[in-house]
């Protein structure tokens, strides 16, 4: 049985980081034992956990460690980061570390160094005692790139604590018992305040906006100048095009709620 010790610090309970790590370990075929567990005695105090992670095969253990690291776990043994040279422009070394968009640090020369410009699906390039992310296609021969997962620490975002004002509803499950009209008016007032101060507003949109028919109102808000930036994946684009061409979303007619034949 292969094994490694990992540790976690922060608000790992109310941010659901610890149970997520338990799930990752078990779902990937590993086992774990809790060696130490200290719970913060007040709301603002962090918690700490040390786990022994085990797997029958070394490859499985390394895959598990790579995944839990993305959730903020670090090896208890502070190893130095591994670096490998780029041998050809635009080609990363074997076993390169693929970044997340969370705060990341690498251990270099016995010091933790912040990785500048955190961005997902990039590599970490080290020059002297500085590190930054870089897209693979921009790599140049001779640059030193982080490989493996030793000597890397990630700080995932913790769940917001305290009152979030008019956006508090985003921190809990939606319920038909909640006063949606009141929430909508509160958000509208907040939007108005921001625009009166010449602030900028961005929306992060998923396909549910089309499913519910809310895209019509969002489009009107954009036309009226309330939205300055729009963030969405391919799903929102596909469903919006489907609605524009066929009046459906996932094969459901938005106006009547009926399933269209061969609609999806």
N, C-alpha and C positions, 0 to 999 in steps of 0.2 A: 504494500500500500504506500503510495507516494503522498507526501503531505507538506503543507506550508502554513505558516501562521500569518494571519492578516489582522489589521486593526482598523477601527472606524472612530471618528470623533465628530462631534457636532450634534445637531438636533436630529439624530438618526432614527428616532422613534416616531415623532409626530410628522416627520417628512416622509415616513414609510420607506426609508432607505434600508433599514435593517431587514424587515420582512422581504423586501425585493431581493436582497442578497441571499437570504435563505432559499427563496424560490429558484434563483439562478443556479445555486449549487446543486439542489436536488433535481431540477429539471435537466441539468446537463450530466447527470449520472454520478455526482459526487456525494460526499457526506461531510458533516461538520460537527464540531464540538465547541461549545462556548467555554472558553477558558477564563475570561474575566468579563464582568458586565457591571458598569457603574452608571446609574441613572441620575441625571441632573435633578437636584432636589427642589429647584425653583424653575419657573417657566423660562427664564433667560439663560439658565445654566446648561452647558452642553452635556451630552452623555458620551460614554466610551465603551467599546466592546472589542474584545480580542477573541478571534475564532481560529480553530485549527481546521483547515480544509483538507479533505482527503479524497483520493481517487485511485482506482486500480491501475490506471495507465498514466504515465507522465504527460502524454499529449493531452489527455482529458483534463488533467489538473491545470496545465498551462492555459487551455482554452477557458476554463472556469476563472482562473486568476485574471485573465484579460478582460472578461466580462464584468467581474465584480469591481475591477479597478475603475471602470467607467462610471460606477455608482459611488466612487469615493473611497473604496478600500485601498489600503497600502500594505505592503509586506512589512512585518515587524523588523526584519533585518534590512537596514537601510543600505541597499546596494547602489553602486554607481551606475549611471545610465550607460547603455551600450551605443556606440557610434560606428557607423560604417560609411565608407566613401561612395559617392555617386560615380559610377564608371562610364556613364553615357548620358548626355543631355536628355532630360525628360524621362529618365528611367530611374525608379527608386531601387535601393538595394533590397535583396531578399529579406523577408521578415520585418519590413519597415513598420513603424508604429503609425497607425491611422488615428488622427486626432478627433476629439469631440469639440463642441463649441463651448465647453465649460472651462473655467480657470484651470490651468495646467502648470505644473512645476516639474522640473527635472533635477536630479541630484548629480551635480558635476563638481568634482574637486572638493567633495565633502560639504557642499553648500546647496541649498535648494534655490533654484533659479526660475523666475517666472517666465513662462513662454508668452511672448508678445503676440498680439493679434489672434486670439483663439478662434479657430474656424474648423468646421466639421470636414472630415474626409481629406485632410491635408497631411503633410509630413512635418516633422520638427527639424529645422536646420540649425545647427550650432556653429557659431563663429566666435572664437575666443571664449569669453564667459557670458555670451548673450545667446538667446535662443528665440526663434520665432517660427510661426507656421508658414508653409509655402505649398502651393498646389504642385502636384507631381510634374505637370507639364512645364513648369518654370524652373525645374532643377537644372543645375549646371554641373558638368563634370568636375570632380574634385571636392564638391561641397560635402560636409559631414552631416549625416542624417541619423536620427534616433531609430534604433531597431530593438525588437523585443519589448518587454514590459517592465524590466528592472529599472529602478531609479526614476519612476514616474509617479506623480501624485496628482489626483484630480479633485477639485472641489465642486461637486454638483450643486445646483441651486436648491436651497431649502424652501419648504413651503412657507409662504408669507405668514407672519404672525401678527396678531392684533387686528384692529378694524381697518378695512380697506376702503371705507367710504362707500360711494355708490357702486363700486365694483366688487363688494363683498360677496355678492351672489355667485361670482365665478369660482369661489373657494369651496362651494358645497354642491351637493346634488340638487338638480332642479326638481321642484315639487309643485303640483297643481295647487297646493295650499298656500304657496308663497304669493304675496301681492305683486304680480308682475307689472301691473300698471304703475304702481309706486316706484318700482325699480327702474322702469323705462323712463319715467319722468326725471328721476334722480340722475340717470346717465345723460339724458338730454340736457339737463341744467349744467352738468359738468362739461359737456361738449361746447355748450354756448359760452361758458366762462373761458375755456381754453382759446376759442376763436376770437373772443373779445380782447384777449391779450396777445393776439397775433401768433398764437401757438400752432403747432403742427399736430395732426392726428393721423395715425396709421391704423388700419384694420387688418386683423389676421383672420382669414376666412376659410371655412371648410365647405364641403358640398351640402351640408345641412341648410345653408342659406338658400340654396336652390330648391331643395326638397320641400321646405316650408313656405316657399313663395316670397320669402323676405328679400330676395335679390332685387325685386322691383323697387323696393324702398331704399335699398343700399345704392342702387344705380342713381336714384333721385338725389340722395345725399351727396354722391360724388359730383353730379351735375351742379348742385347748389354750392359746391366748394367746401363742404364740411370734412371731406376726406382728402388727405394730402398724399398718403402712401397706401398701397394695396399689396398685401402679402398673401399668397395662396399657392397650393400645389397644383398638380395636373388634374386632380379630381374635380376641383371647382370649375376649371376651364372646360373639361369634358362635359360635365352636367349642364353648364350654362349653354354650351353649344347645342346639346341635346334638346334643351328647352326651347332655344331659339328656332331650331329646325322642326321639332315635332310637338312642342308643347308638353313634353313629358320629362320626368326625372326618374331614372332607374325604371323606366317603362310605365310609371304612374302618371296619369294626366293630372297636372297641377291644379287645373280649374275644377274638375269633377271628382278627382280622387279615384277614378276607375283605372283598372289595369288595361293597357293597350295591347292588342294582339301582336305578338312578336315584338313587343316594345323594348325588351331588354336582352 
